[in-house]
Amino acid sequence: MPATNSNKGALLEPDFIARLERLEIVSRKIFHGKMRGERRSKRRGESVEFADYRNYVIGDDLRFLDWNIYARLERLFVKLFLEEEDLHVNLLVDISGSMDIGKPLKSRYAMQIAAALAYIGLSNNDRVSVYAFADGLNYELSGLRGKRMIAKVFDFLGNVECGGVSNLSRACKQYAMRHAQAGILLVLSDFFDKGGYESGLRMLLGRKFDIYCIQVLAPEEIDPQLTGELRLTDVEDDDIAEVSISRALINRYKHNLQAYCAELQSFCTRRGMTYALANTQVPFDQIVMGYLRRRGLLK
């Protein structure tokens, strides 16, 4: 069921989708959902599968007493059951103007990663929500569950258009205010925001999310092939800079970009978030099937 668009084509090819069928999303934390799902929880509660016994104490629910054991031993025991949990998988995708560059487009690359993860989540009956942001949460598709919703997610991701100024702080604040439910959160962005990324990411930390930050960059940004006297225009706010491009300036730019990415990685690592740099020159399926599996998000 590939996502198709007359202008952009399929986000995921059928052979890759077949490989995703064997995967599931896992978390480094245990989350207790509002609904009973298909994922086993380490806590014990009420479900159909018996787990163990414990001694009865005053206040326990009498419905769970085992009267057969009482008849034999004249002691009261309460039956314990494995409780299932509902895993929430949240995808926050940057669609600001700076994501609309590169070959392939950074935005499309990010959408392909998001589509793959949404497919895995829905296939395993997880609760999946997808958000696209620029100066705030511009588009939303939330609370989806079950494989029947895959086409809806693919259509959403395949047709979102890029544009506008990035405001990660506002988008994260809006998201955090709407979601008290803990879960896995992936932020797919270039993190090029003149307001900075720090305040936005800090807003997510208090919600007990298992956070993955995937920084998507194009080869043209990592190793720009520019020379001469140029007039450069910011794709988001139309800010103009007239520069004389020299080898020394290019080297300084590369040094500053590496330092910026290293600072973002350090910021994430110190706060328990997982960081990955995704160069769009590397096929997106290698990020999904390789890096994210090695980091424990998928198994």
Secondary structure as GFF3:
##gff-version 3
##sequence-region A 1 299
A	DSSP	alpha_helix	14	20	.	.	.	ID=ss1
A	DSSP	beta_strand	39	55	.	.	.	ID=ss2
A	DSSP	three_ten_helix	62	64	.	.	.	ID=ss3
A	DSSP	alpha_helix	67	73	.	.	.	ID=ss4
A	DSSP	beta_strand	77	85	.	.	.	ID=ss5
A	DSSP	beta_strand	88	94	.	.	.	ID=ss6
A	DSSP	three_ten_helix	97	99	.	.	.	ID=ss7
A	DSSP	alpha_helix	106	123	.	.	.	ID=ss8
A	DSSP	beta_strand	127	133	.	.	.	ID=ss9
A	DSSP	beta_strand	137	145	.	.	.	ID=ss10
A	DSSP	three_ten_helix	147	149	.	.	.	ID=ss11
A	DSSP	alpha_helix	150	159	.	.	.	ID=ss12
A	DSSP	alpha_helix	168	178	.	.	.	ID=ss13
A	DSSP	beta_strand	184	189	.	.	.	ID=ss14
A	DSSP	alpha_helix	198	205	.	.	.	ID=ss15
A	DSSP	beta_strand	210	217	.	.	.	ID=ss16
A	DSSP	alpha_helix	219	222	.	.	.	ID=ss17
A	DSSP	beta_strand	228	233	.	.	.	ID=ss18
A	DSSP	beta_strand	240	245	.	.	.	ID=ss19
A	DSSP	alpha_helix	247	270	.	.	.	ID=ss20
A	DSSP	beta_strand	274	279	.	.	.	ID=ss21
A	DSSP	alpha_helix	284	286	.	.	.	ID=ss22
A	DSSP	pi_helix	287	291	.	.	.	ID=ss23
A	DSSP	alpha_helix	292	294	.	.	.	ID=ss24
###
